[in-house]
């Protein structure tokens, strides 16, 4: 099985792929667009896309890509993100003047970097920052990335767990070309648009409240080509194969201009 992820080998996304899918062949992709296209084209069987971080919030580009492609969400996974300060072999902590990494990783370690007087510089990827550092051979620069990235590139870990907040998790969605019928407790993701009239969103939400369906996520995105109108992405507990969920979606269809089920999949239990 081939599974795509965004980033260089050793990225957190690649670790999430192995944790979720097991021993599969990973396909590194330079961007989220390429990652989704790889599944559509058949280059890979599935992709694992980060959709939100517990500290940084939603990854909006992937919401847009879910709508743009005819793919289905088939699973979810939560990865505990632990950042390491990584340097070339033999470098000491006191030598480090600058740290390079993805902007999100730098932001999640901002207080740590300030307390050690280390300047931050943004690059395209966490694992990519380790690769860049190895190629440069710099002795006064460190990278912020995963333990796996350090091991993969033969680098030295100066310190582990440098993130400012220990409750740092990224939620990933597994996407594939075919929908599945989930077993056990399920979660469903949908996207819809509404007429811009008073009470429309209240009525849309009521179809879930009336049936005691638990909403776990609500996200709005601008509707391209229609200024000040929005797409609403919702996750809730239940499967489209449940009669209660079917009735709720039929009811929502009475209000929605557009309604699409992105997938029903097993709810992740960490």
N, C-alpha and C positions, 0 to 999 in steps of 0.2 A: 504493500500500500504506500502511495506517495501522498504526503501532506505538505501543503505550502504554508509559509509564514513570512512575515515582513521582517527583514533585517539580515545581518550577517550570522554565520554559524556561531553559536554561543550566546545568541540573544535570549532574553527572557522568554520571548515567544517560542523559540525552539525548545526550551526546557519544558514549557507548558505542553507542547506537542507530544514530547516523550512521556510526560506525566499522564496525559489524557489518553493517547492512542497506544502507548507502549512502544515496542521496537519497530518503528516504521522508517521509511526513507523520507528525509526532509528535503524540501525544495525552497531554498532561500530566495526571497523576492525583494527587489530594490524599493518597491512601493506597495501600498495597499491596493492600488489599481491593478498592478501586475499580479498580485496575489489572487484577487478575485478572478481576473481573466484566465489565470492558470487552471482554475477549476472548471470554468465554462468551456475552455478549449480542450479539456481532457488531459492536459499536461500532468495534473495531479488529481487525486480522487477526492480530496477535501482540503479545506484550509481552516486554520485556527486564527480568528480575528479578534484582537483586543477591542472591547466595546466600552469599557469604563474602568476607571481607577478610583479606589476608595478615597484618595486624597485629591487627585487632580480633576476628577469628574469624567464626563463622557468624551468619547473619541468620535466627534461628529462626522468625520469623513466616512467612517465605516457604517454609520446609519444611512448615509446617502448611498453608499455602494450596495447595501442590502436591498434598497429599493430599486436601484438601477439594473440589477442582475436577476435573472430567473434562477435563483438558487434557494435552498431551503436550510433553515437552522436545524441541525440534528443533535446538538448537545451544547453544554456549557461547562466551563471549568474556572475555578478560582485559584489563582497563583499568589502565594505569599511572596512579595518582592523584598529581597534582602540585597542591599547594595554593598559592594566591596570597593575599597580604595586599592587600585592595582598599579604596580610600577614595574619597570624593567628589573631583572635580577641584580641584586647587590645594592640597589638604591635604598637609602634610609629615609625615615619619615621626615627628618629635619631638612632633607634636600628638596622636598616638594614645595614648589612655588605656585603651581597652576594645576587645575584639574579639568579634564575634557570629558564630555559625555553628551548624551541626548539632553535637550532642554528640560524635559520632564524629570529626568534623574537628577540633574543639577538642582532643580527647584526642590526636590524631595530631600536633598542633603544640604540645603543652603545654610542652615544654622551651624552644622558641623564644619562646613568649609570656612565660614566666618570665624568661628572659634579657633581655627588653626591657621588663620591668616592666608588661606589658599584662594587664589583668584579662580573664577569659573569661566570656561570657554565652551561654547556650544558647538557640537558636531552632529552628524546625521543619525547616529545610532550608538547604543551603549556598547555592544560587542564590537562595532566598527571603531569605536574610540580605542579599544585595546589593540586592535589590528594596526591602527595608525601609530599608536605609541611604540609598538614593537618595531615597526618599519623605520621610525624616526630614530630610535635608540636614545631618546631624550632622557637625561638623568634628573631633571628638575620638574618633570611633568608626571602626573598620575592620571589614570582613567578611572571612571566610575562605571562599574558593570557587575555582572554576575560572577559567582565563584567558578561556574562552568567556563565562562569566557576566559578567565585567567588560566585555567588548566589547559584549555584548548590551544592557547597561543604560547604556553610555556612561560607565563609571567608570574610575578611575585605579588602575593596579597599582603598589603601593609596592615589593613584593618578590615574586619568584617562587620556587617550590621551598622553602617554609618548613617542610615536614613534617620531623619529627625523624628519620625513617628513610626512606631513598630507596627501599627495597624495599617499596613500598606499592602493592599491586595489589588490585583487586576483581574477583571472578569473577562473571559474569552468566550466567543461563540464559535462552535464548529459548524461549518457550512458545507453542503454537498449538493449534488445535482438532483438527488431524489429525496422526497419527503419520507419520514419514518413514522411508525406507530409506536409511541413510547410506552414502556412498561413501568409500573410503579407510579410514584408521584411525578406529575408532569408540569411543565411550564409552557405557555404559549406566548409568542410574540406576534403582534399585529401592527399595521400602520393604516391610518385612515385620514381623510380630509372631511371637513364639515362646511356647510354654508355659513357665511359670516353674518349670523343673525343672533339676536339676544337669546340666551339660554341654550344654545346648541351644544356647548361643551358639557353643561350640566346634564342635559338629557342623555348625551353619549355616556357619561360616567354612571348615570343611574342604571343602565342596563346591567352593569356588574354588581352594583350595590343591592339591587332588588333580588339578586340570586346568590348573595353572599360569596361572590368570587373575589379572591384576595389579589389586589393589584400590587405588584412588587416594583414597578418602574413606570414612570411617565416622562416622556421626552418630547419636546416640540422642536421642529426644524422648519425654516422658511420654505415655502412652496415656490420653487424656481419658476420665474415667469409670471408670478402673481404676487406683487408687492403687498405685504402685510396680511398675507394668508399663510396658513401653516399646515404642516403634516404633524400628526400625533402618533408617536410610537408608544405602545403599551405592552408590558409584560404582565401576565397574570397566572395564577396557579390553576391548572386544569389543562385538559387536552381537547382538541377539536373533535375528538371521537367520543367525548362525553356529551350526553344529551343536554345537560344544563348549559354547557358552553355553546353548543349549537344554537340553542334558543337565544342566548345572549347575543351571539353574532348576527343572527337573523334580525333581532330587535335593533341592534346597532346599524344594520344595513338600511333601516328605515330612515335614519338621520344622515348617514354618511354619503358623501358625494362619491368617494372612492374608498374601498375597504379591501385590504389584502392580508392574508395570513402568511407570515414569514416562516412559521414553523411551530410544531409542537414537539417537545423533546424532554428527556429525563431531567428533572431538577437536580442540580449538583448538591451532593451532601458531603461536606468536607470532614 
